[in-house]
Amino acid sequence: NEHDIYKVARDGSGAVRLTETKGYDAESTVCQKDGSIIFTSVRDGDLELYRMDSNGKNVVRLTNAPGYDGGAYFSPDCSKIVWRASRPKDEKELADYRGLLEKGLVRPSKLEIYVANADGSEPMQVTYLDAASFGPSWHPSGKRLVFSSNYGDPKGREFDIWGIDVKGTNLQRITRSPGSLRIP
């Protein structure tokens, strides 16, 4: 499967291809201040985060750790990023991850939330939930994050919305709605 990133006008016209690499270029979001784009790509052999100018130029790799990095978002002032990541914990998990990746597949059942500066520097793991946490987003203050997670469900099928400070403190369950975010 080939995935690339395009830029279009609000009405859907004028599509311009911004990436043209083999494999997966997707999961992109735009900085509202300068139009730069953060995205996930397998261009260097692993699923990592990259940033590029709004015209697709000046692509820079932001993460560099074995495992899946994706679903990134800019903070309100675009000075920081938040994303979900799955890091293999041992050689067996790493071999399994790489074997699936060679087939164009991933199995990230455990995802943790990370933050970093917008240039990828000073990455920090925020959650240590050993659960599937995804969809991280910034509170307008830039001091808290919200995300979805199956943390707390022994069967791993019920997802709720959680909040946490960007430093990884003050974890708070926001919703308690059985079945509302259920994964079959």
LOPA-831905 format. One record per residue (C-alpha): x, y, z. Coordinates in steps of 0.1 Angstrom, whole numbers, always signed. Example, Ala and Ser with C-alpha at 12.3 -4.5 7.8 and 13.67 -1.06 7.14 Angstrom:
u  v  w
+123  -45  +78
+137  -11  +71
// end
This chain:
u  v  w
+0  +0  +0
+12  +35  -9
+1  +64  +12
+11  +100  +5
+1  +134  +18
-17  +160  -4
-27  +196  +2
-60  +209  -12
-81  +240  -11
-110  +241  +14
-134  +232  -14
-113  +201  -23
-98  +216  -55
-62  +221  -65
-47  +189  -50
-9  +191  -47
+11  +160  -37
+34  +169  -8
+51  +135  -3
+62  +109  -28
+80  +81  -10
+75  +44  -11
+52  +32  +17
+33  +50  +44
+32  +88  +47
+0  +96  +66
-15  +108  +99
-7  +144  +92
-17  +176  +111
-9  +212  +104
+5  +239  +127
-19  +268  +126
+9  +294  +130
+32  +286  +101
+14  +258  +81
+41  +232  +88
+30  +196  +88
+38  +168  +111
+32  +133  +99
+41  +96  +103
+63  +79  +77
+81  +46  +71
+105  +62  +47
+136  +53  +68
+124  +18  +76
+106  +24  +108
+73  +43  +116
+86  +76  +128
+74  +113  +130
+86  +139  +105
+79  +176  +100
+79  +194  +67
+71  +229  +54
+36  +236  +41
+49  +230  +5
+63  +196  +13
+100  +208  +14
+125  +206  +42
+114  +172  +57
+130  +166  +91
+128  +134  +111
+117  +141  +147
+117  +106  +164
+143  +79  +163
+133  +49  +184
+122  +14  +173
+85  +10  +173
+54  +29  +160
+52  +67  +164
+21  +83  +151
-10  +104  +155
+9  +136  +164
-6  +170  +171
+9  +204  +177
+3  +223  +209
-19  +255  +205
+13  +276  +200
+30  +250  +179
+60  +249  +202
+54  +213  +213
+40  +180  +199
+21  +151  +215
+18  +116  +199
+11  +80  +207
+39  +54  +205
+44  +17  +209
+79  +7  +220
+90  -30  +219
+100  -40  +254
+125  -68  +245
+142  -85  +215
+112  -108  +209
+88  -79  +207
+112  -60  +185
+116  -90  +161
+78  -94  +159
+74  -57  +152
+100  -57  +125
+86  -89  +109
+51  -73  +107
+65  -40  +94
+83  -58  +65
+48  -69  +55
+34  -34  +58
+16  -43  +90
+17  -31  +127
+1  -45  +159
+4  -16  +184
-19  -30  +212
+0  -10  +239
+4  +27  +231
+17  +53  +255
+15  +91  +251
+47  +112  +245
+54  +149  +243
+85  +168  +228
+95  +201  +215
+82  +207  +180
+116  +199  +166
+115  +165  +183
+140  +175  +210
+135  +166  +247
+110  +137  +241
+93  +125  +272
+70  +96  +279
+39  +110  +297
+18  +79  +304
+29  +46  +318
-5  +28  +316
+5  -4  +298
-28  +1  +278
-40  +13  +244
-39  +51  +247
-44  +71  +216
-59  +103  +201
-39  +127  +223
-49  +163  +220
-39  +195  +238
-60  +215  +262
-61  +251  +250
-38  +261  +279
-11  +238  +265
-6  +225  +301
-28  +194  +299
-36  +166  +274
-67  +145  +268
-66  +111  +252
-86  +79  +248
-75  +48  +266
-87  +13  +277
-68  +17  +309
-87  +4  +338
-107  -22  +318
-93  -57  +325
-107  -69  +291
-93  -40  +272
-124  -33  +253
-139  -2  +270
-123  +31  +262
-128  +63  +281
-114  +99  +279
-85  +107  +303
-66  +138  +311
-31  +143  +323
-6  +172  +328
+21  +174  +301
+47  +164  +328
+28  +131  +333
+11  +140  +366
-25  +143  +377
-40  +115  +356
-78  +120  +356
-105  +98  +342
-130  +122  +325
-157  +98  +311
-172  +66  +326
-195  +55  +298
-196  +17  +294
-200  +8  +258
-197  +43  +244
-162  +38  +230
-163  +0  +228
-139  -18  +204
-155  -50  +190
// end
